[in-house]
Structure formats: C-alpha cells, structure tokens
Amino acid sequence: MDRGMSDRSGTAIGFTIFAGVTMVMVGVFQSLWGLAAIIKDQFFVVTQNYAYNVDITTWGWIHLVAGVIILLAGFALFSGAVWARTVGVTLAVLSAIANFLTIPYYPLWSILIIALDVFVIWALTAHGRDVISA
C-alpha cells in the first residue's frame, strides 16, 4: 500500500474542513461585530479604568476588515492551498489579539471568538496539509 495513502486521516481532513468552515463563520461574526460598532457604537458598554482605551468605531473598522479577510481566507482554505493555511493561521492570531483587546466592550463574544481562533490555529497547523493530499 502507498505510504502517502495510509498517512491520510479522515479525521485530520475533517478538522481542516471544520477549520475552514469556522474561519468563514468567524469572518462573518467579526464583520457583524465591526458593523455594529461602526453603525451604533452606543450598543457596546465601555468599562471605566480599563488599561486599553480605544475608540469603538476604530475597533469596528478593524473588526470589519479583519472579518472580510478571514472570510475570504476560509473559502480559499477549501482549495488546500498552503498560502490559505498560512494566511488562516496569521489572521486567527491577529483575530485573537484583537478580541483580547476588546474583552471589556463585549466579554462573552470576545472569549468565544478567541476560543474559535485557537481551534483554527490548532487545526491548520496540525492537520492542514492533509487536505492537499486528499
């Protein structure tokens, strides 16, 4: 039996596909977060005396742009392209950092997106290459 065929795992491929779907979903979530912050920044409750004080509308634009890029990279991941995996990991790291900084504005949402970003990073680094060989 071909060694390359036995190394492929349906589970690994499934994790990578799930990471792509998760990236698409996180991209939509980030975009919606950004639109909400741009359109009606009073929606977010700002806590006092937090170490990071950034304008909500600025964060809205950051999240909107990041969301669109993550969404596109998630769709590109289904082709198995190495560049899509690289962009996916990079954007997931940046998304996690951006959401960490916005925890005081929307804590549960930010923690949820950070958890999804961590899963995407794990799936793309541990199993991403398996989609190419499938």
Secondary structure, 3 states (H helix, E strand, C coil): CCHHHHHCCHHHHHHHHHHHHHHHHHHHHHHHHHHHHHHCHHHCCCCCCCCCCCCHHHHHHHHHHHHHHHHHHHHHHCCCCHHHHHHHHHHHHHHHHHHHHCCCCCHHHHHHHHHHHHHHHHHHHHHCHHHHHC
